[in-house]
Amino acid sequence: MNVNVLLEPGQKGTCEKTVIIIDVLRATSSIVTALANGASSVEAVGSVTRAREMKKDDPDLVITGERGSIRPEGFDLGNSPLEFTSEKVKGKRVVITTTNGTRAIEKFAVADSILLAALLNIDAVTRQIVDSEAEVTVVCAGTNGVPSIEDVFCAGALANGLIDKGYVTDDSARIALATYYRHKEDTGSLLKKESGHGRYLDSIGLGDDTSYCAKMNLHDLVPISLGQRIFVR
């Protein structure tokens, strides 16, 4: 069984039938949190315009997301996972659009199965992959076409759990593993000090997001994407 890693979505490489999308800062962390707090589903869309059109058609939708890490005008929530409280999302259909994460989800929508991972749920994703014995490709969303250390670290955490079960890694997965081994004792420092995007979020007053997204295994669930719709089985 193989685990392959794409350090950013444009990297060439083998694409297995099961794809894991990672955007630690912050799309997959926000989606995991929304579903953990009772959202009925989350729909990932590629544009701000599309999210607004969906809200116009269905005013009960909660539209969320960011451009340049800032909430677009007229959106109910931004892309801060701390905003996705049960009071705001429980029982609701949530729509999200982000600069990197939701675009990665769209790009790999042809895969037979798409799972979403963050540090918040990495053990749950690992267990599901092991139980299914699936060949997997892990896609790091990155930031504007450049690999992000927090996504690579998360991919390494996943690969670490799989190699113990007999999975074979490619070179990119071994890069991710090396990143994981180097930083696994202090994820908070990794996201706040080593991550360029983490430092940027801190500079615009969103440092609490990086602290939250650095938490390992806060939620025991695995978001599954079918087309645009993301839910928990």
Residue pairs with C-beta under 8 A, 6 or more apart in sequence:
1 133
1 134
1 135
1 162
1 165
1 166
1 167
1 168
2 14
2 16
2 135
2 136
2 167
2 168
2 169
2 170
3 135
3 136
3 137
3 138
3 158
3 159
3 162
3 163
3 167
3 168
3 169
3 170
3 173
4 13
4 14
4 15
4 16
4 136
4 137
4 138
4 169
4 170
4 172
4 173
5 13
5 137
5 138
5 139
5 140
5 152
5 155
5 159
5 169
5 170
5 172
5 173
5 175
5 176
6 13
6 137
6 138
6 139
6 140
6 172
7 140
7 142
7 147
7 152
7 155
7 172
7 175
7 176
8 140
8 141
8 142
8 145
8 146
8 147
8 148
9 103
9 104
9 107
9 108
9 139
9 140
9 141
9 142
10 145
11 172
13 137
13 170
13 172
14 137
14 170
15 108
15 111
15 137
16 111
16 134
16 135
16 136
16 137
17 111
17 112
17 113
17 134
17 135
18 111
18 112
18 113
18 114
18 115
18 129
18 132
18 134
18 135
18 136
18 137
19 108
19 111
19 113
19 114
19 115
19 136
19 137
19 138
19 139
20 114
20 115
20 116
20 117
20 125
20 129
20 136
20 137
20 138
20 139
20 155
20 158
21 28
21 101
21 104
21 105
21 108
21 114
21 115
21 116
21 117
21 139
21 141
21 225
22 28
22 116
22 117
22 118
22 138
22 139
22 140
22 141
22 151
22 154
22 155
22 158
23 29
23 98
23 100
23 101
23 104
23 118
23 140
23 141
23 151
24 118
24 119
24 148
24 150
24 151
24 153
24 154
24 191
24 213
25 148
25 150
25 191
25 195
25 197
25 198
25 201
25 209
25 210
25 213
26 66
26 79
26 80
26 81
26 98
26 101
26 201
26 209
26 213
27 44
27 79
27 96
27 98
27 100
27 101
27 102
27 141
28 101
28 116
28 117
28 118
28 141
28 223
29 81
29 118
29 119
29 120
29 212
29 213
30 64
30 79
30 80
30 81
30 84
30 96
31 42
31 44
31 96
31 116
31 223
31 230
32 81
32 116
32 118
32 120
32 121
32 219
32 221
32 223
33 81
33 82
33 84
33 120
33 219
34 42
34 64
34 81
34 84
34 89
34 94
34 96
35 42
35 221
35 223
35 230
35 231
35 232
36 219
36 221
37 84
37 85
37 86
37 89
37 90
38 86
38 89
38 90
38 91
39 62
39 84
39 89
39 90
39 91
39 92
39 93
39 94
40 91
40 92
40 93
40 231
41 93
41 94
41 229
41 230
41 231
42 93
42 94
42 95
42 96
42 223
42 229
42 230
42 231
43 54
43 93
43 94
43 95
43 96
43 228
43 229
43 230
44 96
44 97
44 101
44 102
44 105
44 106
44 225
44 228
44 230
45 51
45 54
45 95
45 96
45 97
45 102
45 106
45 228
46 97
46 102
46 103
46 106
47 97
48 65
48 67
48 72
48 75
48 97
50 97
51 63
51 65
51 72
51 75
51 95
51 96
51 97
52 63
52 74
54 61
54 63
54 95
55 61
55 63
55 74
55 95
58 93
60 92
60 93
61 92
61 93
61 94
61 95
62 76
62 77
62 88
62 89
62 92
62 93
62 94
62 95
63 74
63 75
63 76
63 77
63 94
63 95
63 96
64 71
64 75
64 76
64 77
64 78
64 79
64 83
64 84
64 94
64 95
64 96
64 97
65 71
65 72
65 75
65 78
65 79
65 95
65 96
65 97
65 98
65 102
66 72
66 78
66 79
66 98
66 99
67 99
68 99
69 79
69 99
69 200
69 201
69 204
69 206
70 78
70 204
71 77
71 78
71 79
76 88
77 83
77 84
77 88
79 96
79 98
80 206
80 208
80 209
81 120
81 209
81 212
81 213
82 208
82 209
82 212
84 94
96 102
99 143
99 144
100 141
100 142
100 143
100 144
101 141
103 141
104 139
104 141
105 114
105 116
105 225
105 230
106 228
108 114
108 139
109 225
109 227
109 228
111 137
113 134
113 224
114 224
114 225
114 226
115 125
115 128
115 129
115 222
115 223
115 224
115 225
116 125
116 222
116 223
116 224
116 225
116 230
117 125
117 138
117 154
117 158
117 222
118 154
118 213
119 150
119 153
119 154
119 157
119 187
119 213
119 214
119 215
119 216
119 217
120 213
120 215
120 216
120 217
120 218
120 219
121 217
121 218
121 219
121 220
121 221
121 222
121 223
122 154
122 157
122 158
122 161
122 216
122 217
123 161
123 216
123 217
123 220
124 217
124 219
124 220
124 221
124 222
125 158
125 222
126 157
126 158
126 161
126 162
128 222
129 136
129 158
129 162
130 161
130 162
130 165
136 162
138 155
138 158
138 159
138 173
138 176
140 147
140 148
140 151
140 152
140 154
140 155
140 176
141 148
141 151
142 148
142 151
143 196
143 197
148 195
148 196
148 197
149 179
149 183
149 190
149 194
149 195
149 196
150 190
150 191
150 195
150 197
150 198
150 213
152 175
152 176
152 179
153 176
153 179
153 180
153 183
153 184
153 187
153 190
155 173
155 176
155 180
156 173
156 175
156 176
156 177
156 178
156 179
156 180
156 181
157 180
157 184
157 216
159 167
159 169
159 173
159 176
159 177
159 180
160 177
160 180
160 181
162 169
163 169
163 177
169 177
183 189
183 190
183 194
187 214
187 215
187 216
188 210
188 211
188 214
190 198
190 214
191 198
191 210
191 211
191 213
191 214
192 198
192 199
192 202
192 207
192 210
192 211
192 214
193 199
195 210
198 210
201 207
201 209
201 210
202 210
221 232
222 232
222 233
223 230
223 231
223 232
224 230
224 231
224 232
224 233
